[in-house]
Amino acid sequence: MNAAARLQATIELMHEVDSVARPADAVVSAWFRTRRYIGDGDRGQILELLYALLRHHARLGWWLARHGREDVPRNRLLAWLTLKEGRTLDQVERLFNGAKFAPAMLTDRERALLVKLQDGTIDHPGMPQDVRLECPSWAADPLRRRFKEAFGREMAALLTPAPLDLRVNPLKSTREAMLSALKDLGLRAEPSALAPCGIRVQERPSLAGLPMLKNGEVEIQDEGSQLVAMLVDARPGERVVDFCAGAGGKTLAIATQ
């Protein structure tokens, strides 16, 4: 895929995330399952852009409302390319060129929007704090009561991309062996700060290309979940209730202890 085709794919995926009443990661997985022709490299770039747009959703919507534009995926992407990536009108026009698999050509109204956004930045002093921090209105007051003066710092931390953490399956391998294997694949990785079986990968590889993930030597699991599974210290015969259960990662971690 070329750059224009990836942008069109991102627009289509954003529309799916907006319109389907399911968690974004579930929508994304289903969407890619029906498009297996998209290679790992293109998939990674589409996902990186999609999640960046989601982390800036409120701010992009604020800019669109400021200029009287509808908050839809295509407009959001146009605003992102201008405000965050610093693309010029000419550069955006070359991407939105109407070619096969590329986004449709810009309309006059879209060109006018890009001109208005030129030299702007994603943050604006006129934005309400909740918008700037991407905090939903329904959650703002409870979170302010909970975090008090740390509210801004906590919300800002949620806007940073999540790290890629792996948990080594001690029944199949060791952390040292997996660190060495990741290094052989050209990936920068280091031991987790606290979790004894954890590894933090410093980049975003194609997960489908990790042999240790396919054969069960590692699982994708953030360090916090690894620590929870360890601290529960479940014993044979005990019943554990997980009120934040997902795909079963903590269950697998507990089973290996």
Buried (B, 14 or more C-beta within 10 A) or exposed (E): BEEBBBBBBBBBBBEBBBEEEEEBEEBBEEBBEEEEEBEEEBBBBBBEBBBBBBBBBBBBBBBBEBEEBEBBBBBBBBBBBBBBEEBEBEBBBEBBBEBEEBBEEBEEEBBBBBEBBEEBEBEBEEBEEBBBBBBEEEEBEEBBEEEEEEBBEBBEEEEEEEEBBBBBBBEBBEBEEBBEBBEEEEBEBEBBEEBEBBBBBEEBBEBEEBEBBEEEBBBBBBBEBBBBBBEBEBEEEEEEEBEEEEEEBBBBBBEBE
